[in-house]
Amino acid sequence: MIFGILSAAVQVVFGALLGQIAAGTVGLLVGAVVGLLVGAPFGWASASAGTYGADPKGIFLFVIDHTWSLLNTFAGALYLALHLVFGHQLDRVVSAGSGRVNVVEGVSPRYATTIGTVCAGSSPGIQRHEDVHVFQARLLGPFYLPLVALNYVLFTIAPVWLLWHDHTNAPINRFTRYFEIGVYPHVWNEAIAYRIQGTPPR
């Protein structure tokens, strides 16, 4: 329970600080409200599912997620809040002691999606892949999401990945495949995760 309360409090403060930087006193108030709306569900979910253990590892992961990787945690908390709004369910069994919050339903039935410490739509066959993204976020902290976004933009407008893409087994023959089969599996964070577990879409 204490982790949930602390998580919500940290995210309220974080939202308030972001709001103040963006728009002064009014921004501070708006940011605090946003932080509460995002942080409270995440705090509840992580406490309810027992995401962070009371052992040294659990405490360490909690501290990392609420300091160095706070931007990723906040983004993941927003992602979780949207899932909860749509009635999606926590996977408490898988989340317990894992250092992440798992949601049963994903955005798409074909893919799992992980933002920060929130993983939606995963399965045992791909969970290690998703855990790589959790680790990447913790390792790179505030640089992780900007670097991923930058790589998506770069590979969309300058498709250098075509030089090493497997054109025989994964042909780019439709507009949608340019992104699904081309850009997506070649961005750095996905390419690393697929090397560890999973098969890129074809």
N, C-alpha and C positions, 0 to 999 in steps of 0.2 A: 504493500500500500504506500509506503514512504517513497518508493521510486516513482510511483504514479503522480503523487502530489508534487514532488520535486521537479519532475519532468514538465508538468503543466506550468508550474511557477516560472521555470527557466524560459519556457516558450512565450509566456506572457511578457516577461521582461525583454526578451529578444524582439518580439513584435513591436513593443513600445519603443525600443531604441531605433529600430528600422523606420518606424513611423515618424519619430522625432527628426531623424536625419533627413527624411524626405519632405516633411511638411510642418516642422516645428511642433508647437503645443497641441494643435488639433491632430496632427499626425501621430503624436505620442498616444493620445487617447484612442484614436482609431486603431493604431497598431496593437495597443494592449488588448482591445476587444477581439481583433483578429487572432492575436496570440492565444487568447482564452478559448475562442471557438475552435481553434486548431489543436492547441495543446491539451485541453481537457479531454477530448476523445482519445488522443494518443496516450495520455497519462492513465486514463481508465483502462484502455486496451492492454497496455503493457503490464499494468498491475493485475488486471483480471486474468491475463494469460500467463503471468509469472515469467515474462520475457527475460528479465534480468535476475539471475540468481543472487543470493546473499553472500556467495563465496567471492574470493578475490577476483576471479575472472569476470563475474557478473558486475561487480562494482567498477572494475577497470573499464569494461565496455560501456557502462552507463556514463561514466565520466567522459570518455572519449566522445560519445554520441551527443553529449550536452555541453561540450566545449569546442574542441577542434573541429568536430564534424557536425556542429549544431545546425548549420545551413542545410545540410542533407537531412537531418532529423526533422527539421521544420518542414521541408518540402515533402518528406515522407508522411508527416502528420497531416498535412493538407490532403495528400493523396488518400490516406486512411479515412479522413473525415468524409470525403466524397463517396468512398465505398460504403461507409456506414449510412449515409443519406439514402443510398440506393438499396438499403436493406441487406447488404452483403454481410456474411458471418465470419467471425474470428475463428481461426483454427487453433484453439487453445492447446490441444495436445502437441501439435508440431511447434508451436511458439514457445512452450514452456522451457525455460532455461537456455533458449537458443540465441538470445541476444537480438532477436528480430521479432516483428509482429507479422504473422501469416494470416492472410485473408483467403477464405476458401475460393470465392469466385474471382476470376480475373477480368480484365477489361475486354479481352478477346478469348474465346475458347481455344484458340490456336497457340497463344503465347502467355507465358507468365511475365509479369512486369514488377521490377523492384525499384523503388525510389527510397533512398536513405536506408532505413531499417525496416521498411514495410514491403512485404513480398506478397503479391496477389496472384492467385491462379496457378501456383506451383504444384508440383507432384514429386514423389520420391525420385523419379527418373531425371529430374532437372533441378532439384533443390541445390545441389552443389554448384551448378552454374549460377544460380541466383545468389548464392552465398558469396561468390566471387565479387559480384557487384556491391554487396554490403561491405566486403573487405576493401574494395577499391575506394569507396566513399570514405571509409574510416582512415585509410592511408593518406588520401589526398585532401581530405577535409574540404575547406571552402573552394578549392580549385577544381574539385571533381565535376560538378554539374556544368560549370563554364567550359571545361575542357571537352566534355562529352558533346555539349551543344555546338561548340566550335568545330569539332570533327564532323558532326552531321552536316553543318552548313558547308564546310570545305569539300566534303566528299559528294555533296549534292551538286555543287556548281563546278567542281573540278574533279571528275571521277577518275583519279589516278589508280584507284583500285581495279579498274579494267585491265591494267597491266598484269595483275596476278590472279584475276578472277578465273574460276573454273567454268569456261564458256561451254564446254562439252556437256557436263553434267548439270549445270545450272544456267541455261541460256537466258539472256535478257531479251525477251521477245515481246514484251508488253510493257506499257508505261508503268503499271503498278509493280511489276517485277523489278524495275529499276531501283525502287526503294526497298521492297521486301526482300529481294534476293541479292541486290547489289549493295546499296548504301548501308542498310542495317547490319548485315553480318560482318561488314568490313571495318566499321568504326572501331577504334582501339579497344574500348571496354568490352564490346561484344566479341571481338576476335580473340581476346585473351580468355574470356569465359568459355567460349566454344572449344578452345584448345584443351581446357581442363575437363569440361563435360558437355556433352550434347552434340548434335549434328546441325549445322547451319541449314536454314530452309533452302529447298531446291525447287 
